[in-house]
Amino acid sequence: MKTQLSIIATLVLLGVSHQANASIHDGVETMLEQGKASGVLRYRYEYVDQAGLQKKADASTLLTRINFTTGALNGFKAVVEMDNVTSIGDENYNSTVNGNTLYPVVADPTGTEVNQAHLQLNTDKAQFTLGRQRINLDDQRFVGGVAWRQNEQTYDGYRVVYSPSEALKVDYSYIYNVNRIFGEKSAAGDLHGAVHLGNVSYKLNETTSLTGFAYLLDFDTAAALSTQTLGMRLSGKAFDSVNYTLSYATQQDNADNPKSFDTDYLLAEVKGKVSSVGWTVGYEVLGSDNGVGFSTPLATAHKFQGFADKFLGTPGAGVKDFYVGINGAVSGIKLSATYHQFDSDTGSVDYGNEIDLTAAYKVSEKCNLLVKYAMYDAEQHATDTDKLWVMLTHKF
């Protein structure tokens, strides 16, 4: 933690040291004076009833996030963000590090961490970021921050975003450590290695975008997660009222992965609206080869394949997810309901199905209330599980 902050302080000094009309002291003072502090308080209650476990989880946690972003000087600015996760009351849940293994897992370990600490340089067409940072690519299916969990996933490394025109954006990152949601006390809290994230998007017209991506993962202590993923994504609008997303990727073993495999990913999704009711129909496949399922270890996986999180790791036989959903609003409350049917990619296995419900209400400009419910009905994968969340978020 101290090392990260020392690097940022040093880089800020270097960034302003060549200013002809201001001393280093004046430059840093100006950046600090023009800086802005902000924060988030997020309280969440999570209840989990999981078949096969003796006890039910009752997790009551509070996330406190404080962010300070300096003013800009010659395009340079620095960001420092601290997170604290506190349990309100007894920890009647398995946080993955508290030893309460009789309870279902609620992966919100308590503790205080540096969530972000980086130096950023902005020019007319490019943005350079060095240090610990948040990275969310596309819909976060392959690379994201897992912001749903109280301890966010962030990345240590270097990132360049170059936009030579309004239509084209080139995004490249080199990551040497992934700060995962499990926290500093967990052996699984970090993924060290050499990670290359390349993402190039081009707007074909006002409503249609084409993206190509290459994600090369090489982890020191998690060789089974080392993969090479190449893919494309097309999103746009048809018939003036239907939005679609099509995506395909191929994945192979990489670096020291002990398994040899070559498998595929497929997504086809359409969304539309009838009167005031929205609808979604989608089909997602994470394939399988040689007993290895298509993996996305850096994804915000909670967004996909059901809120119950039964497929955070892809089964060896892969997974097919057919889903349909509707959404709308009643008296200012945004409502949604989604049904998932899960099957294997190989072997014709019926994994189970799930129903997800949400209700969101904007209490004020800075305060939001969210209620979510998930019911997973197991057939041949995992066990029956019910989950309920009540979350209040206030920004300041």
N, C-alpha and C positions, 0 to 999 in steps of 0.2 A: 504494500500500500504506500509506504513512504517512498519507495523507489519510483513508483509510477508518478507520484506528485512531484518528486525532484526532477524527473525527466521533463515534465510539462513546464515547470518553472524555468528550467535551463533553456528550453526551446523558445519560450516567450522572450527571454533576454536576447537570444540569438536573433530572433525575428525582428527585433527593433534596434539592434545594435548598429545597423548600417544607415540609420536615418540621419540625414545631413543636418536637419534643422531641429533636432531634439536629442537630448541625452537619453541614455538608457533609463535612468530614474524617471524622467519626465514621461517617457513613452509608456512605461509600465503603470505609472500613476494615472495617466490618462485612460488606459485600458480598463483599470479597476474602477475609476470614477464613473465611467460610462457603462459599466457592467450592469447586469440585471439578474436578480435572484427570483426564483420561482420554486414551487413545490407541489406535492401531491400527498394527500392523506387518503388511504384506501382501506376501509375496513371490510373484511369478508368473513362470513360464516359459511362453512362447508360441511355438509352432512353426507356420510357415505354408509350405506347398508350393503355389504358384500357377502354373498353366500360363501360359506366355508370358513369364515373368520368368526371368532368368538364374540368380538365386540364391534360396535358401530362407532364410526368416527364422528366427533364433534369438534371441528377445528375453527377456532375464533382467533383471527390474526389481524394485525394492523401493519400496513406498509406506510412508512414515512419517507418521502423522497425530497431531498433538497438539491436544487440545481443552481449553479452560478455560472453565467456566461459573460465573459468580459466584453467590453466594447471592441470595435475593430480598429486596428492601426495598420495602414498600408496593406489591408486585406487579411491580416492575421487576427485571430481571436482564439481564446482558450475556454474550455468547458470542463468543469469539475462537478460531478454529481454523486451524492452519497445516498445510500439506501439503508434503512433499518427495518427489519421485520420482527415484530414482537407478538408473542402469544398472549391473548387476553384470557386469563384464567388458566385452568389446567390444560396440558397438551394431551387431550384425549384423541390422539391420532398418531399415525406413523409418519413422521416427517422425513424419513429415510436415514436420519442420523440420531434421533432421540431414543432409539431402542425400544419403542412401543410397538413391537411386532405383532401383538394380538389384535391391533387395530388395522383397518384399511389404510392404504397410503394416501396422504395428502401432502404433496411434495412442496411444502412451504416451511423450510427450516428457518429458525430464528437466527438473527445475527445482524451485524453491520458490515457493509462492504462499500468499496468504491465502485459504483456502477459505471460511470464514465469518467475519463480523464484524458483529454486529448487537445492537441493544437490543430487548428484548421486554417488553411489559407484559401481564400476565395478570390478568383479572378473573373474576368468577363465570361469565359467559356469553361472554366475548370474549377474543381474543388479538390483540395488535397487534405487528407486527415491522417494524423499520426497519433497513435495511442489507443486507449481503451474506448470503444465506441459502439453505438447501436447500428446494426445492419439489417435491413429488411428488404429483400429482393422480390419483386413481383408480388404474388399473393402469399409469400412466405412458405410455400409448399416445400421448398428446398433449403432456403436460408431465411432465418427470422430471429426474433428476439424473445419468443415465448413470453410475451408480455402479460399473458393471462395469469401466470404464476406470480406470486408476490416477489420472488427473487428473479429478476429478469436475466436473460442470457445476453451477454455482450462479448465483444471480440477485441483482442489485443493484436494490433497490426497496422497496416498501411492501406489507405484506400484513395483511389483517384477516380473522380467522375468528370468526364469530358463531354461537353455538348457543343460540337462545332456548328450546329444549326438547331432550329426549333424541332426538327423532325428526328434527329439522331442523338442518341445518348450512349456513351461507352462507359461501363462501370467495371473497374478491376480492383480487387483487394487481395493482399497477401496477409494471411493470418497465421500467427505462431502460437496462439493460445485461445481457446474458447472457454469463457467463464460461464459454466452451466448453472442451471437453476438449483442445484443441490447444495451450493454454498461451500465456503472455504473449509468447513470441518469434514467434508465428505471426500473419500478417496475418488469419487466420481465427479468431483466439483470442477475439474479442469480437464480439457483435452488439449494436450501439447502436440505440436507437429508442424507440418508445412502444408498450408491450405491455400489453394489458388481459386478465387471466385471471379469468373468472367461473365459479364452480362451485357449484351448489346441490343438495344431496342430502336426500332425505326417506325415512325408514324406514317403509314401508307396514305392516310387521309385523316379527316377530322375525327372519325369514329373508329378507325381500324389501326391496330398496332401489331407489329411482328417482332418477336424477341428470340434471340439465340443465346444459349448459355452453355458454359463449360465449367464444371465444378470438380476440382481435383483435390481429394482428401487423402492425406498421409499422416496418420496419427502414431505417436511413439508408443503409447501404452494401450491402444485400442485398435490393433491391426485389423481386426475383423470389420471395423467400420471404414477402413481405407478403400475408397472407391473412386472411379472416374465416371462422371455423368455428363453426357452431351445431349442437348435437347433444344426444342423450339416451342414457341407458344404464340398463338394467334388469338387476338381478342378484338371484338368489334360489335357492330349493330346491324341487324337485318330487319327488313320490313318496318323500319322506323320505330318498332316497339319491342323488339326481341334482342337481347344482348347474348352473345355467345363467347365461349372460351374453348379453344382446342389446344391440347398440349401433348407432345410426345417426347420421350427421352429414352436413351439406352444407357445401361450401366454395366460396368465391368469391374473386376477386382483391380486394385491398384497397390503399388509399393509392396509391403510385406504381408498383405492379406493372405491368410493361410488357405483360403478357398479360391477355386477358379470358377468363375461364372460369367454369364452374359445374359442380362435380362432387360425388360422393358417397362416403361411407364406410359399410361394413356389416360387422358382426361377429355371428356366431352360434356359440356355444361351449357344449358340455355336458361335464360331468365326473362320473364315478361311481366305484364300487368294487365289485369282485367278489372276495369273500373277502379276501385280503390284497393284491390287485393293483388298482391304480388305473388308470383309462383316461380319455382325453380325445379328443374329436372336435371340430374347429373349422373354420370357413370365414370368411376375412377378405378383404374387397375394398377396395382403394384405387382409386377410379375414375379416369377420364380424360375430359377435354374440351378440344377445341381444341389437342391435342398436349401438354397439361399434366396431369401426374399429381397426385393428392391428396397433399399434403405434410404432414409432421409434424416440422418442424425442431427442436422442443424436446423431442421424445420420447426415452425410453430405448429406442432402436430395437433394441439388441442382444437385448432380450427377445422380439422379434417377427420372424417371417419368417426364422427360421434363424440359428444362431450364426455361420455363415460371413460374415454381414453383407453379402450381395450386394444387399440392397435397402434400404440406409440412406437412399438417395434414390430416390423412386418413379420408375420409367421413365415416359416421356411417354405410353405406351399403358396406364398403370396396371398393377396387379398383383392377381391372385387367388391366394390361398394356402389350399389345402385341406390340413389336417394331422390326423394321428392319433398318439396317444402312449400309452405304458403306463409305470407306475412301481411300485416296490415296495421292499422292503428285505431284505437277506440279511446275517446276522451283523453287524447294526448299520450296514451300508453302504447308503445310499439310492441306488437305481438308477433311471434313466429312459432311455427311448428314444423319439424322435419322428421321424416321416417327414413331409416337406413336398413337395407338388406345386405348382409355380409356373407360372401362365399369365398372359397379358395380359388386361386388361379389355376392350380393343378389338383387333380384328385376328386373333384366334385364334392367338396365338403361344405355343408351348411354350417357356417360359424354361429349365426344368430342374427338378431335384429335389434334395432334401437329406436326409441322415440325421444326427441329433444324438443323442449319447450323453453321459450324466453319471453320475458316481459321487461321492458325498459322504460323508465320515466325520467324526464328532465325536471329535477326539483327546482333548479335555478340555473343561471348562466354558468355557474362553476361547480354545480353539484348534480350528480346523476345516481339514480337507483336502478339496480339490475337484479332480477330474479331469474334463475335458470334451474331447469330440472332435466335429468336424463334417466331413462329406464332401459337398461340393456338386458335382453332376454337371450340367454345363452343356449346354444344347441351343442356344438362340438368345439367351442373355443371359449376359454375363460369361464367365468361363473356369473350368475344373475347378479346385477348390481343396480342400485338406485342411488342417485346423487342429487343433492339440492344445494343451491348457492343463493345467498342473499348478500349483495355487495353495494356499498355506498362509497362513492368517489367524490372527493372535493379537491379542486385545484385552487392554488393561491399564488 
